[in-house]
Amino acid sequence: MKAIRLHEFGGPEVLRHEEVPVPVPGPGEVLVRVHAVGVNPPDRYAREGMPDIPPEIRPQFHLPLIPGTDVSGVVEAVAAGVKGFAVGDEVIGLLRFPTVLQSSAYAEYVTAPASDLARKLAGIDHVHAAALVMSGLTAWQFLIELGHDHPSPFQEAQHRPRELDSESTVLINGAAGGVGHLALQLAKWKGARVIAVASGAHETFLRELGADEFIDYTKERPEEVVRDVDLVLDTVGGPGSRRFLRTLKRGGSLYPVYFGQFDDEENAELGVTVTAVSVRSSGAQLAELESLVDAGKIRVAIDSTFPLADARAAHERIARGHIQGKIVLTVA
């Protein structure tokens, strides 16, 4: 089969389109013939060798590496111990994450634990299904239902999504991206008022998705103009996430998707909660997300698609930034 591999860490140019053996599913796994692959930030981090992560906690990647975790495709073979899936079933899944940070999804075939998969609904094509996977599960587990009791590697406190309703105001930073545009719609589904933060080019898109207020961060800083929100979901995260503390009311919550440095004493003094979570694979939660897409409650936006062989161009698109929705690789 054809797959994308990297033999060294670096820029998009290290991604090679190569011939490799078709993998063999182990017990409890299926072999999936891949039709589409969602492209995510961890793919880029893995390609670069995660240089920003301290060596003592940096995951070990074994080269050559086939990146990717998000697939939509068709079951080609079923191993022993698998129930609920048969050859020919259309499926989607976030594979083995975060136990295995890259599950070799940039390929024509991939093995997948059956528990990570959901049936792909007929009303959703493979491109939009693959685009939903990691971003949708991240938004769901931050905002709706965690669905597991695994501790976060970033904190002692267990993340617990807060109840959202018509009395809630939610600010979403990075609202036009993969996680952001889905989180915006999930918050609106729960009845919340949503303030979307992105660059000005995305305003029409985000208002069409239901944003009640839009802030162009290139013209004004949201932490200087927003106060008394119940929840901030910062899909950008990192060291700059701390600036959103001032936007929260007492009792409010800040959820940085990429966790930064916070002071527990400062949070306690402000009366706010700061928690994060590492998204985890869940076929059951994917099925719930799919039902919302199928019912028209949320929609998945596609920034761009690239053939598998052009994975380098997809990663170059990532580097240009200002992504609206998701980037997807298509597999013939």
BELGI-V622115 format. One record per residue. N is the residue number from 0. RES is the residue in one letter. D_CENTER is the distance of its C-alpha to the mean C-alpha in whole Angstrom. Layout:
n:N res:RES d_center:D_CENTER
n:N res:RES d_center:D_CENTER
//
This chain:
n:0 res:M d_center:27
n:1 res:K d_center:25
n:2 res:A d_center:22
n:3 res:I d_center:21
n:4 res:R d_center:22
n:5 res:L d_center:22
n:6 res:H d_center:25
n:7 res:E d_center:25
n:8 res:F d_center:22
n:9 res:G d_center:22
n:10 res:G d_center:21
n:11 res:P d_center:20
n:12 res:E d_center:24
n:13 res:V d_center:23
n:14 res:L d_center:21
n:15 res:R d_center:24
n:16 res:H d_center:24
n:17 res:E d_center:27
n:18 res:E d_center:28
n:19 res:V d_center:27
n:20 res:P d_center:28
n:21 res:V d_center:27
n:22 res:P d_center:25
n:23 res:V d_center:27
n:24 res:P d_center:25
n:25 res:G d_center:26
n:26 res:P d_center:27
n:27 res:G d_center:25
n:28 res:E d_center:23
n:29 res:V d_center:23
n:30 res:L d_center:23
n:31 res:V d_center:21
n:32 res:R d_center:22
n:33 res:V d_center:19
n:34 res:H d_center:19
n:35 res:A d_center:15
n:36 res:V d_center:13
n:37 res:G d_center:9
n:38 res:V d_center:9
n:39 res:N d_center:6
n:40 res:P d_center:8
n:41 res:P d_center:9
n:42 res:D d_center:11
n:43 res:R d_center:13
n:44 res:Y d_center:13
n:45 res:A d_center:15
n:46 res:R d_center:17
n:47 res:E d_center:18
n:48 res:G d_center:19
n:49 res:M d_center:17
n:50 res:P d_center:20
n:51 res:D d_center:19
n:52 res:I d_center:19
n:53 res:P d_center:23
n:54 res:P d_center:24
n:55 res:E d_center:25
n:56 res:I d_center:21
n:57 res:R d_center:20
n:58 res:P d_center:19
n:59 res:Q d_center:21
n:60 res:F d_center:20
n:61 res:H d_center:23
n:62 res:L d_center:24
n:63 res:P d_center:24
n:64 res:L d_center:20
n:65 res:I d_center:19
n:66 res:P d_center:15
n:67 res:G d_center:12
n:68 res:T d_center:10
n:69 res:D d_center:9
n:70 res:V d_center:13
n:71 res:S d_center:15
n:72 res:G d_center:18
n:73 res:V d_center:22
n:74 res:V d_center:23
n:75 res:E d_center:26
n:76 res:A d_center:27
n:77 res:V d_center:27
n:78 res:A d_center:28
n:79 res:A d_center:30
n:80 res:G d_center:29
n:81 res:V d_center:26
n:82 res:K d_center:27
n:83 res:G d_center:26
n:84 res:F d_center:25
n:85 res:A d_center:27
n:86 res:V d_center:28
n:87 res:G d_center:27
n:88 res:D d_center:24
n:89 res:E d_center:21
n:90 res:V d_center:18
n:91 res:I d_center:14
n:92 res:G d_center:12
n:93 res:L d_center:9
n:94 res:L d_center:12
n:95 res:R d_center:14
n:96 res:F d_center:11
n:97 res:P d_center:12
n:98 res:T d_center:15
n:99 res:V d_center:15
n:100 res:L d_center:13
n:101 res:Q d_center:13
n:102 res:S d_center:15
n:103 res:S d_center:17
n:104 res:A d_center:15
n:105 res:Y d_center:16
n:106 res:A d_center:19
n:107 res:E d_center:22
n:108 res:Y d_center:21
n:109 res:V d_center:19
n:110 res:T d_center:20
n:111 res:A d_center:18
n:112 res:P d_center:19
n:113 res:A d_center:20
n:114 res:S d_center:18
n:115 res:D d_center:15
n:116 res:L d_center:16
n:117 res:A d_center:16
n:118 res:R d_center:19
n:119 res:K d_center:18
n:120 res:L d_center:20
n:121 res:A d_center:22
n:122 res:G d_center:22
n:123 res:I d_center:18
n:124 res:D d_center:18
n:125 res:H d_center:17
n:126 res:V d_center:15
n:127 res:H d_center:13
n:128 res:A d_center:13
n:129 res:A d_center:11
n:130 res:A d_center:9
n:131 res:L d_center:8
n:132 res:V d_center:7
n:133 res:M d_center:4
n:134 res:S d_center:3
n:135 res:G d_center:6
n:136 res:L d_center:6
n:137 res:T d_center:5
n:138 res:A d_center:7
n:139 res:W d_center:10
n:140 res:Q d_center:10
n:141 res:F d_center:11
n:142 res:L d_center:13
n:143 res:I d_center:14
n:144 res:E d_center:15
n:145 res:L d_center:14
n:146 res:G d_center:16
n:147 res:H d_center:17
n:148 res:D d_center:19
n:149 res:H d_center:18
n:150 res:P d_center:18
n:151 res:S d_center:16
n:152 res:P d_center:17
n:153 res:F d_center:18
n:154 res:Q d_center:20
n:155 res:E d_center:23
n:156 res:A d_center:22
n:157 res:Q d_center:20
n:158 res:H d_center:17
n:159 res:R d_center:18
n:160 res:P d_center:17
n:161 res:R d_center:19
n:162 res:E d_center:21
n:163 res:L d_center:21
n:164 res:D d_center:23
n:165 res:S d_center:26
n:166 res:E d_center:27
n:167 res:S d_center:24
n:168 res:T d_center:22
n:169 res:V d_center:19
n:170 res:L d_center:18
n:171 res:I d_center:15
n:172 res:N d_center:15
n:173 res:G d_center:13
n:174 res:A d_center:13
n:175 res:A d_center:13
n:176 res:G d_center:10
n:177 res:G d_center:6
n:178 res:V d_center:5
n:179 res:G d_center:9
n:180 res:H d_center:11
n:181 res:L d_center:10
n:182 res:A d_center:10
n:183 res:L d_center:14
n:184 res:Q d_center:15
n:185 res:L d_center:14
n:186 res:A d_center:16
n:187 res:K d_center:19
n:188 res:W d_center:19
n:189 res:K d_center:20
n:190 res:G d_center:22
n:191 res:A d_center:21
n:192 res:R d_center:22
n:193 res:V d_center:20
n:194 res:I d_center:20
n:195 res:A d_center:18
n:196 res:V d_center:18
n:197 res:A d_center:17
n:198 res:S d_center:20
n:199 res:G d_center:23
n:200 res:A d_center:22
n:201 res:H d_center:19
n:202 res:E d_center:21
n:203 res:T d_center:23
n:204 res:F d_center:19
n:205 res:L d_center:18
n:206 res:R d_center:21
n:207 res:E d_center:21
n:208 res:L d_center:18
n:209 res:G d_center:20
n:210 res:A d_center:20
n:211 res:D d_center:23
n:212 res:E d_center:24
n:213 res:F d_center:22
n:214 res:I d_center:23
n:215 res:D d_center:23
n:216 res:Y d_center:22
n:217 res:T d_center:24
n:218 res:K d_center:27
n:219 res:E d_center:27
n:220 res:R d_center:25
n:221 res:P d_center:23
n:222 res:E d_center:25
n:223 res:E d_center:28
n:224 res:V d_center:28
n:225 res:V d_center:26
n:226 res:R d_center:27
n:227 res:D d_center:27
n:228 res:V d_center:24
n:229 res:D d_center:23
n:230 res:L d_center:19
n:231 res:V d_center:17
n:232 res:L d_center:13
n:233 res:D d_center:13
n:234 res:T d_center:10
n:235 res:V d_center:12
n:236 res:G d_center:13
n:237 res:G d_center:16
n:238 res:P d_center:20
n:239 res:G d_center:20
n:240 res:S d_center:18
n:241 res:R d_center:21
n:242 res:R d_center:23
n:243 res:F d_center:21
n:244 res:L d_center:23
n:245 res:R d_center:26
n:246 res:T d_center:25
n:247 res:L d_center:24
n:248 res:K d_center:27
n:249 res:R d_center:29
n:250 res:G d_center:27
n:251 res:G d_center:24
n:252 res:S d_center:20
n:253 res:L d_center:18
n:254 res:Y d_center:14
n:255 res:P d_center:13
n:256 res:V d_center:9
n:257 res:Y d_center:11
n:258 res:F d_center:14
n:259 res:G d_center:18
n:260 res:Q d_center:21
n:261 res:F d_center:23
n:262 res:D d_center:26
n:263 res:D d_center:27
n:264 res:E d_center:30
n:265 res:E d_center:29
n:266 res:N d_center:27
n:267 res:A d_center:29
n:268 res:E d_center:32
n:269 res:L d_center:30
n:270 res:G d_center:29
n:271 res:V d_center:25
n:272 res:T d_center:22
n:273 res:V d_center:20
n:274 res:T d_center:17
n:275 res:A d_center:14
n:276 res:V d_center:12
n:277 res:S d_center:10
n:278 res:V d_center:8
n:279 res:R d_center:10
n:280 res:S d_center:11
n:281 res:S d_center:13
n:282 res:G d_center:14
n:283 res:A d_center:16
n:284 res:Q d_center:13
n:285 res:L d_center:12
n:286 res:A d_center:16
n:287 res:E d_center:16
n:288 res:L d_center:13
n:289 res:E d_center:15
n:290 res:S d_center:18
n:291 res:L d_center:17
n:292 res:V d_center:16
n:293 res:D d_center:19
n:294 res:A d_center:21
n:295 res:G d_center:20
n:296 res:K d_center:19
n:297 res:I d_center:15
n:298 res:R d_center:15
n:299 res:V d_center:12
n:300 res:A d_center:13
n:301 res:I d_center:14
n:302 res:D d_center:14
n:303 res:S d_center:16
n:304 res:T d_center:17
n:305 res:F d_center:19
n:306 res:P d_center:21
n:307 res:L d_center:20
n:308 res:A d_center:23
n:309 res:D d_center:21
n:310 res:A d_center:18
n:311 res:R d_center:20
n:312 res:A d_center:20
n:313 res:A d_center:16
n:314 res:H d_center:16
n:315 res:E d_center:19
n:316 res:R d_center:17
n:317 res:I d_center:14
n:318 res:A d_center:17
n:319 res:R d_center:19
n:320 res:G d_center:16
n:321 res:H d_center:16
n:322 res:I d_center:13
n:323 res:Q d_center:14
n:324 res:G d_center:11
n:325 res:K d_center:9
n:326 res:I d_center:11
n:327 res:V d_center:13
n:328 res:L d_center:15
n:329 res:T d_center:18
n:330 res:V d_center:20
n:331 res:A d_center:24
//
